[in-house]
Amino acid sequence: MGHSTVESGEGGRTSSEMAGHVERATVTAWEPGKRFAYATDAGPDGAVMAIGNSAAGRDPRGVPGTVQLVGGQMPPHPVSRACR
């Protein structure tokens, strides 16, 4: 469906390609097994997409207890406001 690469560590670069479109970003948080976040390079309109996820806690079988995914676009784009 697509191809992604991630350079490990905070400040590493990511690249995701799907259907001919390439999105590049910078890793902003890197704690393997706990937290990962990145922010895309600014688009032509200055918008940046920030995505982060974290996992915390495990049950006695080792199954993760909580996984959180957070995303946002800065500054808000007029189209995204119209789709709410």
Secondary structure, DSSP 8 states (H G I E B T S, - for coil): --EEEE-SSTT-EEEEEETTEEEEEEEEEEETTTEEEEEE---TTS-EEEEEEEEEEE-TT--EEEEEEEEEEES--HHHHHT-
